[in-house]
Every structure is written in C-alpha cells, then in structure tokens.
Amino acid sequence: MTAVAKRTVSLPAEQAGWIDALVAQGAYASASEVVRAGLRALQERDAAVERWLREEVAPVFDAMQADPSRAIPADEVFQTLRAHHARRLGARRSAA
C-alpha cells in the first residue's frame, strides 16, 4: 500500500451527511473511501477534459488558424440557432 498522508477538511453539513449516508448504506467502508472515490472521479474528469482539449479542440483551432475561411460568421450561427429554437418551440406548442 502506498504511503498515506492525513488531511483535515471542513465540509458543509449536507456533504458530510451524504458521506455518512453512503457509509451507513454500505456503499463504502469509510468516509476516507468516499473522499478517495470522489477525488479519483475528479482526476478522471480532468484527464478527460485535457484529452478533449488536446485531441479535438487544439487540432480544430490549428486548422482554423491555418485557414480562417473555414469559419462560419457568428451572426449566421446565431441565426441558425434561433431558427432551430423557434421550430422546436412551434413543434412543442403544436403537440400541446
């Protein structure tokens, strides 16, 4: 087992109660396990965001920098979004 570093943290009553409930339900053996699981989830989320930025966002940004003519003007994007939204609202009203 790796070395354990102890920390003292302060939590709002709602979060502390949630941790206690998870332990009482048997989902986790201790409050420390709940916190470790939460930290692992945060690490996984942060790693996923980093991967997305590196693998999807950065290449698109680089492509746009290399060829700005690929861009769609913002007013055109907003016009398309507004039309889409209006169609959805109209469909919802028709169904009601």
Buried (B, 14 or more C-beta within 10 A) or exposed (E): EEEEEEEEEEEEEEEEEEBEEBBEEEEBEEBBBBBEEEEEEEEEEEEEEEEEEEEEEEEEEEEEEEEEEEEEEEEEEEEEEEEEEEEEEEEEEEEE
